[in-house]
Amino acid sequence: MEIAVEDIAALLWCVIRRFITGASTEGGDSSNSNMVMEAKYRAITSAYYRGAVGALLVYDVTRHSTFENVERWLRELRDHTDPNIVVMLIGNKSDLRHLVAVSTEDGKSFAERESLYFMETSALEATNVDSAFAEVLTQIYRIVSKKAMETAEDGAASAIPSKGEKIDVGKDVSAMKSVGCCST
């Protein structure tokens, strides 16, 4: 079974565009964007994932098939990244409550089972978009800060990672995730 790349690419594009520009993709033809994103994705190798400390895994709450594909995308992500990467599962299009095909509970349940953070967003209405990015960045920052403090306590010369230095999020992610995975 081949997974439709545009499922994730188009949704992630909407979320990222809203975060960066504050603009929605509503009303525009995104089929060209989907094809471009798909072509770019197919060119990505495992080197693309190297060094990643955080990821957003996005599905469309109005299309159950995109949620079904999340497990494969997560497996691919875990195959190519550090096993302790900070991952947030995002159910996008929360503004379309009347068309929901994937319940919030299904998203939360999957996130808890897979030790992911969870949030529902609406790129159209800008609901929780900034919060999703902020939460992932906050968790990464906490891990890096904790490691820096531990390094400083051990008497190391510099507790701040140098440019290009690999950040090992290690066991700290599991500890942070046990605090609670989900926000809506």
C-alpha positions in Angstrom: 0.0 0.0 0.0 1.5 3.4 -1.0 0.9 6.3 1.3 -0.3 9.5 -0.3 2.5 11.9 0.4 0.2 14.8 -0.1 -1.8 13.8 3.0 1.0 14.9 5.3 2.8 17.4 3.0 -0.3 19.5 2.3 -1.4 19.6 5.9 2.0 20.4 7.2 2.3 23.1 4.5 -0.9 24.7 5.8 0.3 24.6 9.4 3.8 25.9 8.6 2.5 28.6 6.3 0.1 29.8 9.0 2.9 29.8 11.6 5.4 31.6 9.4 3.3 34.1 7.5 0.1 34.2 9.4 -1.7 33.5 6.1 -4.0 30.6 5.4 -4.0 28.5 2.2 -7.8 28.6 2.1 -9.2 29.4 -1.3 -6.1 28.7 -3.1 -5.3 25.8 -5.4 -2.9 23.7 -3.5 -2.6 20.8 -6.0 0.6 22.3 -7.5 2.0 22.7 -4.0 1.1 19.1 -3.3 2.9 17.9 -6.3 6.0 20.0 -5.5 6.0 18.8 -1.9 5.6 15.2 -3.1 8.5 15.5 -5.5 10.7 17.1 -2.8 9.7 14.5 -0.3 10.6 11.6 -2.6 14.1 13.1 -2.9 14.7 13.1 0.8 17.0 10.5 2.3 17.7 9.5 5.8 20.3 12.3 5.9 17.4 14.7 5.9 16.4 13.4 9.3 19.9 13.3 10.8 20.2 15.5 13.9 16.5 16.2 14.2 15.4 16.8 17.8 11.7 17.6 17.1 9.0 16.8 14.6 5.3 17.6 13.9 3.3 14.7 12.5 0.1 16.2 11.0 -3.2 14.5 9.9 -6.5 15.9 8.7 -9.3 15.4 11.2 -11.8 15.3 8.3 -10.1 12.5 6.4 -9.7 9.2 8.3 -7.2 7.9 5.7 -4.7 10.6 6.8 -4.9 9.4 10.4 -4.5 5.8 9.2 -1.2 6.8 7.5 0.2 8.4 10.7 1.5 5.0 12.0 3.6 4.5 8.8 4.9 8.1 8.9 5.8 7.7 12.6 7.6 4.4 11.8 9.5 6.1 9.0 10.4 9.0 11.3 11.6 6.7 14.1 13.6 4.6 11.5 15.6 7.7 10.5 15.9 9.7 13.7 17.1 9.4 17.3 14.5 7.2 19.1 14.0 10.0 21.7 13.0 12.7 19.3 10.2 15.0 20.5 7.2 14.3 18.3 3.9 16.1 18.4 0.8 14.5 16.7 -1.3 17.3 15.2 -4.9 16.9 14.1 -5.4 19.8 11.7 -8.7 21.4 10.5 -10.3 21.4 14.0 -12.5 24.3 12.7 -14.4 21.8 10.5 -16.2 20.1 13.5 -19.2 19.2 11.3 -16.9 17.0 9.1 -14.8 15.3 11.7 -13.8 11.7 10.8 -11.2 11.3 13.5 -12.2 12.1 17.0 -10.1 14.0 19.5 -10.1 10.9 21.7 -8.7 8.7 18.8 -5.9 11.2 18.3 -5.1 11.4 22.1 -5.3 7.6 22.4 -2.8 7.1 19.6 -0.5 9.8 21.0 -0.5 8.3 24.5 0.1 4.8 23.1 3.1 6.0 21.1 4.4 8.5 23.7 3.7 11.6 21.5 2.5 15.0 22.4 -0.9 15.8 21.0 -2.8 18.9 19.9 -5.6 19.8 17.5 -5.1 22.9 15.3 -6.8 24.9 12.7 -4.4 26.5 10.2 -7.3 28.4 8.7 -8.3 30.0 12.0 -4.8 30.0 13.5 -6.0 27.9 16.4 -3.2 26.3 18.4 -0.7 26.6 15.5 1.7 28.8 17.5 1.0 26.7 20.6 2.0 23.5 18.8 5.3 24.9 17.6 5.9 26.5 21.0 5.2 23.2 22.9 7.7 21.2 20.7 10.3 23.9 21.0 9.7 24.2 24.8 10.2 20.4 25.3 13.4 20.5 23.2 14.6 23.5 25.1 13.9 21.8 28.5 15.9 18.8 27.4 18.8 20.8 26.1 18.8 23.0 29.2 18.7 20.0 31.5 21.6 18.4 29.7 23.6 21.7 29.8 23.0 22.0 33.5 24.1 18.4 34.1 27.2 19.0 32.0 28.0 22.2 34.0 27.6 20.3 37.3 30.0 17.7 36.0 32.6 20.5 35.6 32.7 20.6 31.9 34.2 23.8 30.3 31.1 24.7 28.3 27.5 23.6 29.0 26.1 25.1 25.8 26.3 22.9 22.7 28.6 24.2 20.0 27.5 24.8 16.4 27.1 21.5 14.6 27.3 19.5 17.8 24.7 16.7 18.0 22.2 17.1 20.8 21.3 13.9 22.4 17.8 14.2 23.9 18.1 10.6 25.3 16.1 9.5 28.2 15.0 13.0 29.1 12.2 12.9 26.5 10.6 9.9 28.2 10.6 11.8 31.5 9.0 14.9 29.9 6.3 12.8 28.1 5.3 11.1 31.3 4.2 14.5 32.7 1.4 14.6 30.1 1.1 14.2 26.4 -2.0 16.0 25.4 -3.4 19.5 24.9 -6.4 20.5 23.0 
